[in-house]
Amino acid sequence: QLVESGGGSVQPGGSLKLSCVGSGFYFSAYAMSWHRQAPGKERELVAVSTSVGGSTNYADSVKGRFTISRDNAKNTLYLQMDSLKPEDTAVYYCKFGSTWGQGTQVTVSS
């Protein structure tokens, strides 16, 4: 099971930090990822954290603004989002394997 939190409304240029707590699986053994889906658009990959070596990858649209991290001791995946833009507005989901969380809404608007 995956449970996201931390979404909300913020003005352009603001920051939010999303959290995703995993349970029922060996968290540290899995690559974890964040995805988002804006209204009327397909779900897209935002960032990935691999299980080995701690490497990360980002969509071009968020590079330099978003940071994915994980605390395996807490079974928690994070997404620090800075310099937010209106086009970042979406429902954000975490994922491992074929399991998705329920999503958390992020709205960026003035």
C-alpha positions in Angstrom: 0.0 0.0 0.0 1.1 3.5 -0.7 -0.3 6.7 0.9 0.6 10.2 -0.4 0.3 13.4 1.5 1.6 17.0 1.4 -0.4 18.4 -1.5 -2.1 21.7 -1.4 -2.5 25.1 -3.0 0.5 27.4 -3.5 1.4 30.5 -5.5 3.8 30.4 -8.4 7.3 30.3 -7.2 6.3 28.6 -4.0 7.3 25.2 -2.6 5.7 22.0 -1.5 7.0 18.7 -0.2 5.1 15.5 -0.9 5.5 12.3 1.1 4.6 8.7 0.2 4.6 6.1 2.9 4.8 2.5 1.8 3.7 -0.6 3.7 3.4 -4.3 3.1 6.5 -4.7 1.0 10.2 -4.5 1.4 10.5 -0.7 0.6 14.2 -0.4 0.2 14.4 -3.2 -2.4 12.2 -1.3 -5.0 12.7 1.6 -7.3 10.1 4.2 -6.5 8.7 7.0 -8.7 6.5 10.0 -8.7 4.0 10.6 -11.5 1.4 13.3 -12.2 -1.7 13.8 -14.1 -3.1 17.1 -15.1 -6.8 17.6 -16.1 -7.3 16.3 -19.7 -3.8 15.0 -20.0 -2.1 11.6 -19.7 -0.3 10.6 -16.6 3.4 11.4 -16.9 6.6 10.3 -15.1 8.1 13.1 -12.9 11.0 11.5 -11.1 12.5 8.1 -10.2 14.6 6.9 -7.3 16.3 3.6 -7.8 16.7 1.0 -5.1 20.4 0.5 -5.5 23.0 3.2 -5.6 20.6 6.0 -4.9 20.5 7.3 -8.4 17.7 9.6 -9.6 16.2 10.7 -12.8 13.8 13.5 -13.7 11.5 14.6 -16.4 13.0 17.6 -18.3 10.1 19.8 -17.2 11.1 19.5 -13.5 14.9 19.2 -13.6 16.5 21.7 -11.3 13.2 22.4 -9.5 12.1 19.1 -8.0 14.1 16.7 -5.8 13.2 13.1 -5.2 14.5 11.4 -2.1 13.8 8.4 0.1 14.2 7.4 3.8 14.2 3.6 3.7 14.2 3.4 7.5 10.8 5.2 7.5 9.5 3.5 4.3 9.0 7.0 2.9 9.5 8.6 -0.5 9.6 12.3 -0.8 9.3 14.9 -3.6 10.5 18.4 -2.8 9.0 20.8 -5.3 10.5 24.3 -5.6 9.9 27.2 -8.0 6.5 25.8 -8.7 4.7 26.9 -11.9 1.0 26.8 -12.8 1.8 24.0 -15.3 2.8 21.8 -12.3 -0.8 21.7 -11.3 -1.9 18.1 -11.2 -2.7 15.1 -9.1 0.6 13.5 -8.0 1.0 9.8 -7.5 3.8 7.6 -6.1 4.4 4.1 -7.5 6.3 1.0 -7.1 6.0 -2.0 -9.5 2.4 -1.9 -10.6 1.1 -0.4 -7.3 -0.1 3.2 -7.2 -1.0 5.5 -4.4 -4.3 7.3 -4.2 -2.8 10.6 -5.3 -2.5 14.1 -3.8 -3.7 17.3 -5.5 -1.2 20.1 -6.1 -2.5 23.4 -7.4 -0.3 26.3 -8.4 -2.2 29.5 -8.9 -2.0 33.2 -8.1 
